[in-house]
């Protein structure tokens, strides 16, 4: 058990990104390159917004910084 846990910890980046690559490849094959890239873009934007919210920044403040509102 400790061997497998240590293996997963040492190689977590390779494992995670291999799975993500597999999912991206399957999406490209089933939906097409444009749809897969759009899905990837949405995933990255969602991750960035979620990270900011987790760090305690209010969503409105984050969006105002990205899209400034000039009256």
HELIX and SHEET records of a PDB file:
HELIX    1   1 UNK A    2  UNK A   10  1                                   9    
HELIX    2   2 UNK A   12  UNK A   31  1                                  20    
HELIX    3   3 UNK A   33  UNK A   54  1                                  22    
HELIX    4   4 UNK A   59  UNK A   66  1                                   8    
END                                                                             
